[in-house]
């Protein structure tokens, strides 16, 4: 099930894309205790 906030979060994200530069990155590998798994995509 999709969160009610997911639609709103998507709208905010798409609006910010028009206002600020962003970079799409993929976590290639991790070591130790980290909040993201390898293969995770993030917009920074």
Order of alpha helices (4+ residues) and beta strands (2+ residues): alpha-beta-beta
